[in-house]
Each structure stands twice: as structure tokens, then as C-alpha cells.
């Protein structure tokens, strides 16, 4: 009786191994998969002589190893943490990530995490796969799973009327930690990312022009940023010729996340909830926009590639909307109308549209 050609699987421990004959030579190898269906797909590819594709988990690890000196620590950490959330996709070869599989994985995540968090995980998966496409490992993205549409809500920034009190709270709570408070002030005044503020250096300040040019940035771009007088006065207190502006007590650079607790405590003291270091960057962008600075200039200061990215940092101002409504009302001849006067005219006349419309 002739055996059906093809690979056979054998369970060794909890991992499936395959074996088959090719040209009189026995081939035996581990699939590294614990699921039979996944293991058979891997074994069949080997039997057919197709080049072996990395699993999604291996792709994440390879991306991290290749890019660990290129991207910011926060970005690297986001992608690296993806390994803990891959679930059943971890051992799937990247070209077998079908729409059905990825949708199932996404739906499982939605039972435990918010839609925004799930979008972030999916975005990281697409990042790794697009990197593999550029390397020639894949020809195209093997699935079509769009991001979940989210209801955009206004995000917290420091209210204008509380800005001065908030800064005083930062300085008061920081106490003797002048460096840490200064890093927060630089992020607030110059729109720096937390890592850029913690790594700020004295030699990047132009004292004559009162500008600061971040020398080490996430996108490897730099642009002189005008410093407000109050920040210049604070920095002049401890002016140095070089070195870190905000060193840690040991003299080195603070670790990522060092400003979180200070910002949270100072914000709570003035009734602002939900503020974190990166929101200071949005605060900077929004205040410039409110003062009429063109979005193209804000984009350059934030060092964004796309205007759409910059637009995402700008929070709507209901005060400006209310002022604009009042100006429109004045042009329409409706300014000064009081609710009582309208009510006395009766419902029919209140609904009547003026001739000038």
C-alpha cells in the first residue's frame, strides 16, 4: 500500500514536528507551533519547498533588533510590548495573517481593552508587516482590517486662566528638584516631547536670539524655537556653557516617564485631570493656533511631516466659537436680542426669519 505523499506530524511535548521524504532524504524539523492546523500549514510549505516566512512574533523581534538604535525608547517599547498581546497570532507565519484571523484577534482584544488601545495594537502589527514588505519578505499586506472608528472627544490641556497657577504648582511641588521642574517648563513653553526636554542641553540655547534648537529629536530634525522671556529668566539662573539642562540627582539624564508624577500632582492641585507629558505638546500647539499662528508654522515647530498630524494636536476652543457667534450675530442685526423680548413677541414671530436673510 502506497503512503499518501506529504508531510506527517508528530507531537513532541506540546510542539508539533514534521517529517517527509525528499529525493530519498528524510527531512525532520520542528514547526514551533502547538496548534495542529498552524503546524500543518508550516509543514506543507516546507514540503512544497516554499521559502519559510517568519512568524508574527519573530517579525516583531526582528523589527526591534534592527531598529533599536533608530526610534525613540517609547516607540520601541510600544512595538516590543505587542508580543504580550499577540495571542493566537504569535506563531502564525506573516503571510498567513488572513483578514478572518486578524479580525478574530482584534475582537478578542476588544473584550479586555478599549477601542483606542486595540487600534494602537493593530497599528503596531501593520507597522511591522509594512517593514517586512519593504524588505521583500512580503509582497503586500495579507489582510484588510481597518482601524476602529472612535468618537473624538476634547482632550485635556491647561486652561488659559489656570496656566500661571499651574506653573507655580509645578515649581512648588518640585521643591529642590529644579531640574525636573525646568524640564516640565521647557516642554510646556517649547512644545518639546518629554525625552527632548529631559535631554535638553545648554549648548543648544542661543542666548542672543533667545531661541532653543533641540539637537537630538525623535525625527532627527531641528528648528530654532523662540523662548518666552519667563523661561529665559528661569534658565539664566543656572546658566552653564554646556551639559544637560535638567540632569538627574546622579548627574545623568532622567529616565523616560520621570515627569509624569510631577505633572499629575501639579495638575490635580489646580483641578486639571488627565494631563500627561505629551499633552503639554498639544497645549503649546493649541495656544499658538489660538493666537493666529498659521498651522504650517506650528507644523514646523513641532517637526511633523504631515499637516494632518499637527491638526490632531489642536484642540477646539469653545470660547473662540462663542466670540465668533457674537460677531456673526452683530452682522445679522441680532445682537442685543434678549430671550424675554423674543418670548413676548410670541412663538410665531420668534420663528419669523428677518427679511435681510
Backbone torsions as a table, in degrees:
resi	resn	phi	psi	omega
1	UNK	NA	126.1	-178.9
2	UNK	-80.2	137.2	176.7
3	UNK	-77.6	144.2	176.3
4	UNK	-66.5	125.0	-179.4
5	UNK	-64.2	150.1	179.7
6	UNK	133.4	172.4	-178.3
7	UNK	-76.8	152.2	171.1
8	UNK	-117.9	149.8	-176.4
9	UNK	-112.7	145.1	176.7
10	UNK	-137.2	133.1	-179.0
11	UNK	-84.8	121.0	177.1
12	UNK	-117.3	107.3	-171.2
13	UNK	69.7	-119.0	175.2
14	UNK	-117.1	16.3	-179.4
15	UNK	-117.7	136.3	179.5
16	UNK	-83.2	135.7	173.9
17	UNK	-115.1	148.9	178.1
18	UNK	-117.5	159.4	173.8
19	UNK	-152.1	149.9	177.0
20	UNK	-163.4	167.5	178.5
21	UNK	-102.3	134.1	175.1
22	UNK	-139.5	115.1	-179.9
23	UNK	60.0	34.7	179.5
24	UNK	80.2	2.5	-179.7
25	UNK	-110.3	130.9	178.5
26	UNK	-82.6	129.8	177.9
27	UNK	-109.1	125.1	179.3
28	UNK	-132.6	131.7	-178.0
29	UNK	-161.0	156.7	176.5
30	UNK	-83.5	142.2	174.8
31	UNK	-86.6	-13.9	-175.6
32	UNK	62.1	17.1	-179.1
33	UNK	-115.6	143.7	178.0
34	UNK	-99.2	-15.6	178.8
35	UNK	-92.6	132.3	-174.2
36	UNK	-63.2	-44.5	-177.9
37	UNK	-60.6	-45.8	177.9
38	UNK	-63.7	-41.1	-178.9
39	UNK	-63.0	-40.8	-178.3
40	UNK	-67.8	-36.5	176.5
41	UNK	-60.2	-43.3	179.2
42	UNK	-65.3	-43.3	-179.4
43	UNK	-64.9	-40.1	-179.3
44	UNK	-66.7	-37.5	177.1
45	UNK	-62.8	-42.4	178.6
46	UNK	-64.4	-39.9	-179.4
47	UNK	-64.8	-38.9	-179.2
48	UNK	-80.3	-4.1	177.3
49	UNK	78.9	15.9	178.4
50	UNK	-74.5	143.6	179.3
51	UNK	-61.8	137.0	-176.9
52	UNK	-75.0	128.9	177.8
53	UNK	-95.1	148.2	178.2
54	UNK	-69.3	153.7	172.1
55	UNK	-72.5	166.0	-179.3
56	UNK	-62.3	-40.8	179.3
57	UNK	-62.3	-43.0	178.7
58	UNK	-64.9	-35.2	178.0
59	UNK	-64.1	-41.3	177.6
60	UNK	-61.7	-44.6	-178.3
61	UNK	-65.8	-38.8	179.5
62	UNK	-68.3	-40.2	177.2
63	UNK	-59.6	-45.0	-177.8
64	UNK	-63.9	-43.4	-179.0
65	UNK	-63.7	-37.2	-178.1
66	UNK	-74.8	-33.6	-170.9
67	UNK	-109.4	8.9	-174.3
68	UNK	-65.4	-18.3	177.7
69	UNK	-103.3	6.3	-175.1
70	UNK	-106.3	-45.8	-173.7
71	UNK	-98.0	167.7	-179.6
72	UNK	-68.7	155.2	178.1
73	UNK	-56.5	-38.0	-179.1
74	UNK	-65.1	-42.9	-179.9
75	UNK	-66.2	-43.9	178.1
76	UNK	-60.3	-41.3	-178.8
77	UNK	-65.4	-39.0	179.0
78	UNK	-60.6	-44.9	-178.8
79	UNK	-71.9	-40.8	-178.9
80	UNK	-63.4	-38.5	179.4
81	UNK	-67.0	-16.0	178.8
82	UNK	-58.4	-31.0	-177.4
83	UNK	-56.6	-32.6	-177.7
84	UNK	-75.5	-10.6	-174.1
85	UNK	-120.0	12.0	-177.1
86	UNK	-76.3	-27.0	178.5
87	UNK	57.1	-128.5	-177.3
88	UNK	-70.1	-13.9	-179.7
89	UNK	-80.9	-13.2	-171.9
90	UNK	-56.6	-44.6	-174.5
91	UNK	-98.4	10.3	179.7
92	UNK	-84.5	128.4	174.1
93	UNK	-56.5	142.3	-170.1
94	UNK	-61.0	-28.4	179.3
95	UNK	-81.4	-2.8	177.5
96	UNK	-106.4	15.3	177.4
97	UNK	-82.5	80.3	-177.2
98	UNK	-73.2	163.6	177.2
99	UNK	-57.5	-42.3	-179.2
100	UNK	-61.5	-43.4	-179.2
101	UNK	-66.1	-45.3	-176.7
102	UNK	-68.8	-37.2	176.5
103	UNK	-63.3	-40.5	177.1
104	UNK	-62.8	-41.7	177.5
105	UNK	-63.1	-43.6	178.4
106	UNK	-61.0	-44.2	-178.9
107	UNK	-65.4	-35.6	176.0
108	UNK	-64.0	-40.4	179.2
109	UNK	-65.1	-34.9	-178.4
110	UNK	-64.7	-19.8	177.8
111	UNK	-75.9	-16.8	-176.6
112	UNK	-119.0	-22.1	-174.1
113	UNK	-130.3	164.0	178.5
114	UNK	-71.8	156.8	177.0
115	UNK	-56.3	-35.9	179.3
116	UNK	-63.8	-40.5	178.7
117	UNK	-67.5	-40.6	178.5
118	UNK	-63.2	-41.0	176.2
119	UNK	-59.2	-40.0	-179.7
120	UNK	-64.3	-40.4	178.1
121	UNK	-64.8	-44.8	-179.9
122	UNK	-64.3	-37.6	178.3
123	UNK	-62.3	-38.5	178.5
124	UNK	-67.1	-39.0	177.4
125	UNK	-61.1	-46.2	-179.7
126	UNK	-65.0	-35.5	177.8
127	UNK	-59.7	-47.8	-178.7
128	UNK	-64.9	-43.3	-178.1
129	UNK	-67.7	-38.8	176.7
130	UNK	-64.8	-33.3	175.1
131	UNK	-65.2	-40.8	177.6
132	UNK	-66.8	-32.8	176.2
133	UNK	-63.9	-43.8	179.3
134	UNK	-63.9	-27.0	179.1
135	UNK	-87.1	-3.6	178.4
136	UNK	87.2	4.9	179.4
137	UNK	-73.2	-37.3	176.5
138	UNK	-120.5	153.1	177.3
139	UNK	-91.2	-29.1	179.3
140	UNK	-160.6	169.5	177.5
141	UNK	-66.8	125.9	-172.4
142	UNK	-80.6	2.3	179.7
143	UNK	-144.1	163.3	176.7
144	UNK	-127.0	95.9	179.3
145	UNK	-132.1	105.4	-178.0
146	UNK	-74.3	162.8	174.9
147	UNK	-67.5	151.6	177.4
148	UNK	-73.3	132.5	177.8
149	UNK	-73.2	128.5	-177.1
150	UNK	-111.5	147.5	173.5
151	UNK	-77.1	113.1	-178.1
152	UNK	-72.5	127.8	179.7
153	UNK	-119.4	147.9	175.2
154	UNK	-58.3	131.7	-179.4
155	UNK	-102.6	155.3	-170.6
156	UNK	-72.0	137.2	165.8
157	UNK	-136.5	172.2	-178.4
158	UNK	-76.6	119.2	178.3
159	UNK	-58.4	145.8	-178.3
160	UNK	-55.4	-45.5	-175.7
161	UNK	-69.2	-14.1	-179.6
162	UNK	-108.4	0.5	-174.0
163	UNK	-60.8	-47.3	-178.8
164	UNK	-64.4	-43.2	179.5
165	UNK	-66.2	-36.7	178.7
166	UNK	-62.8	-44.5	178.7
167	UNK	-62.2	-41.2	177.4
168	UNK	-62.1	-36.9	178.7
169	UNK	-66.3	-39.5	178.1
170	UNK	-60.3	-47.6	-178.9
171	UNK	-65.5	-43.0	-178.1
172	UNK	-65.3	-45.3	-177.8
173	UNK	-71.5	-34.6	178.5
174	UNK	-65.9	-31.9	178.4
175	UNK	60.1	-120.9	-177.6
176	UNK	-75.7	-6.9	-179.4
177	UNK	-83.8	67.1	-177.8
178	UNK	-57.9	-40.6	-177.5
179	UNK	-61.5	-46.9	-176.5
180	UNK	-66.3	-42.3	177.4
181	UNK	-63.1	-37.7	179.8
182	UNK	-66.8	-38.4	176.7
183	UNK	-60.8	-41.5	177.7
184	UNK	-64.9	-42.2	179.4
185	UNK	-63.0	-37.9	-180.0
186	UNK	-69.3	-38.5	176.3
187	UNK	-64.3	-39.7	-179.1
188	UNK	-68.0	-43.5	-173.0
189	UNK	-85.7	-26.4	-172.7
190	UNK	-117.1	-2.2	179.1
191	UNK	70.4	27.9	-179.6
192	UNK	-78.7	149.1	168.5
193	UNK	-67.8	159.8	-176.9
194	UNK	-58.1	-45.8	-179.4
195	UNK	-61.8	-35.4	178.7
196	UNK	-69.6	-36.2	178.4
197	UNK	-70.5	-41.5	-180.0
198	UNK	-69.5	-26.9	-180.0
199	UNK	-99.1	11.6	-178.5
200	UNK	-62.3	144.4	-176.9
201	UNK	-126.9	149.1	-177.9
202	UNK	-62.0	-36.8	-175.5
203	UNK	-70.3	-7.8	178.5
204	UNK	-92.4	4.9	178.1
205	UNK	-97.8	132.1	171.6
206	UNK	-101.1	102.8	-173.9
207	UNK	-70.9	-27.0	179.4
208	UNK	-72.5	-43.7	-179.4
209	UNK	-89.5	-9.2	-177.1
210	UNK	56.1	50.6	177.3
211	UNK	-126.1	158.1	176.9
212	UNK	-126.6	129.9	179.7
213	UNK	-117.6	101.7	-179.6
214	UNK	-59.8	121.3	-174.8
215	UNK	-86.6	-22.2	178.7
216	UNK	-128.1	106.4	-175.7
217	UNK	-125.2	164.6	-180.0
218	UNK	-58.3	-41.8	-174.8
219	UNK	-98.8	9.5	179.2
220	UNK	60.2	26.7	177.1
221	UNK	-116.2	150.6	176.6
222	UNK	-141.0	148.8	178.8
223	UNK	-151.0	136.5	179.2
224	UNK	-62.8	128.6	180.0
225	UNK	-111.6	122.1	178.6
226	UNK	-60.9	136.7	178.8
227	UNK	-99.9	132.4	177.4
228	UNK	-67.1	153.2	-176.8
229	UNK	-55.4	-38.6	-177.6
230	UNK	-64.8	-33.4	177.6
231	UNK	-73.5	-39.4	177.6
232	UNK	-59.9	-44.1	179.6
233	UNK	-61.6	-39.9	-179.8
234	UNK	-66.3	-42.6	-178.3
235	UNK	-69.7	-32.9	-179.8
236	UNK	-64.4	-22.3	179.9
237	UNK	-58.5	-33.5	-177.3
238	UNK	-130.7	38.4	-176.7
239	UNK	-57.0	133.6	177.1
240	UNK	-128.4	166.3	178.8
241	UNK	-82.8	-21.9	-179.3
242	UNK	-171.1	174.9	179.7
243	UNK	98.3	-179.4	-179.3
244	UNK	-68.9	136.4	176.0
245	UNK	-73.9	-37.0	-175.8
246	UNK	-124.2	68.2	-179.5
247	UNK	-73.2	156.1	175.2
248	UNK	-74.6	169.9	178.3
249	UNK	-55.7	-25.7	179.1
250	UNK	-87.8	-1.9	177.0
251	UNK	96.7	-12.7	179.4
252	UNK	-94.3	-166.4	-179.5
253	UNK	-85.8	139.9	175.3
254	UNK	-60.9	150.0	177.8
255	UNK	-78.1	156.9	179.0
256	UNK	-55.6	139.5	179.9
257	UNK	90.7	2.0	-175.2
258	UNK	-64.5	-26.6	-175.8
259	UNK	-91.1	-8.2	-174.6
260	UNK	-55.3	-53.9	-175.1
261	UNK	-62.5	-41.0	-179.8
262	UNK	-64.1	-45.8	179.9
263	UNK	-63.7	-42.6	-179.1
264	UNK	-64.0	-43.9	-178.4
265	UNK	-69.1	-42.7	179.2
266	UNK	-65.9	-36.4	179.7
267	UNK	-68.8	-41.9	178.9
268	UNK	-62.3	-31.9	-178.9
269	UNK	-65.9	-23.5	-180.0
270	UNK	-113.2	13.0	175.4
271	UNK	79.8	24.4	176.9
272	UNK	-107.3	120.9	-175.6
273	UNK	-114.3	135.8	175.4
274	UNK	96.1	6.4	-180.0
275	UNK	-80.2	136.4	176.1
276	UNK	-138.9	171.2	-171.6
277	UNK	-51.4	-43.7	-175.0
278	UNK	-72.1	-20.7	177.0
279	UNK	-69.7	-21.8	175.6
280	UNK	-65.2	-30.3	176.7
281	UNK	-67.1	-40.9	176.6
282	UNK	-69.0	-35.1	176.9
283	UNK	-59.8	-46.1	178.8
284	UNK	-58.8	-48.0	-177.6
285	UNK	-66.1	-42.0	-177.2
286	UNK	-65.8	-43.1	-179.5
287	UNK	-64.5	-37.5	176.6
288	UNK	-63.9	-42.7	179.4
289	UNK	-62.4	-41.2	-179.8
290	UNK	-64.0	-27.5	179.0
291	UNK	-89.4	9.0	173.9
292	UNK	89.6	11.3	177.6
293	UNK	-71.6	129.2	-179.6
294	UNK	-59.0	145.6	-176.4
295	UNK	-63.0	-28.1	177.8
296	UNK	-64.0	-36.6	178.0
297	UNK	-70.4	-38.7	177.7
298	UNK	-64.8	-40.3	177.2
299	UNK	-57.4	-42.2	-178.8
300	UNK	-67.3	-39.7	180.0
301	UNK	-68.2	-35.7	179.1
302	UNK	-82.8	-11.4	178.5
303	UNK	63.4	43.9	177.0
304	UNK	-92.2	146.3	175.7
305	UNK	-76.7	-34.6	-173.5
306	UNK	-118.6	142.5	174.3
307	UNK	-65.2	-28.4	179.0
308	UNK	-64.0	-37.7	177.3
309	UNK	-63.8	-44.8	179.4
310	UNK	-62.5	-41.5	-179.5
311	UNK	-59.7	-31.3	179.1
312	UNK	-68.0	-16.2	179.3
313	UNK	-89.9	-12.3	-174.8
314	UNK	-91.8	119.0	179.8
315	UNK	-92.3	141.6	179.7
316	UNK	-67.0	145.8	178.5
317	UNK	-110.2	109.0	179.0
318	UNK	-68.0	-26.5	176.5
319	UNK	-64.7	-42.4	178.9
320	UNK	-67.1	-37.0	177.9
321	UNK	-63.5	-43.3	-179.8
322	UNK	-63.1	-41.8	178.2
323	UNK	-62.8	-41.2	179.0
324	UNK	-65.0	-39.1	178.0
325	UNK	-61.6	-39.4	179.1
326	UNK	-65.0	-39.7	178.9
327	UNK	-66.7	-39.2	177.3
328	UNK	-62.8	-42.8	179.6
329	UNK	-60.6	-38.4	178.6
330	UNK	-64.1	-42.5	179.6
331	UNK	-65.3	-30.7	-178.6
332	UNK	-86.7	-0.7	-179.9
333	UNK	75.4	21.4	-178.7
334	UNK	-102.9	-3.6	-179.0
335	UNK	-66.0	140.1	177.7
336	UNK	90.6	-9.7	176.1
337	UNK	-64.9	128.2	180.0
338	UNK	-105.6	148.6	-179.2
339	UNK	-56.7	-34.6	-178.4
340	UNK	-67.0	-41.8	-180.0
341	UNK	-64.3	-40.9	179.6
342	UNK	-65.2	-40.3	-179.3
343	UNK	-63.8	-36.3	-178.7
344	UNK	-69.4	-23.8	-179.1
345	UNK	-75.3	-13.7	-179.7
346	UNK	92.9	157.1	-174.0
347	UNK	-64.3	-36.1	-177.4
348	UNK	-66.7	-48.0	-178.9
349	UNK	-69.4	-29.7	178.8
350	UNK	-66.0	-28.5	-179.2
351	UNK	-90.1	-8.4	-176.4
352	UNK	-70.2	133.5	-178.5
353	UNK	-87.2	130.3	179.8
354	UNK	-59.2	153.2	-177.5
355	UNK	-62.6	-28.5	-174.0
356	UNK	-71.8	-10.9	-179.2
357	UNK	-73.2	NA	NA
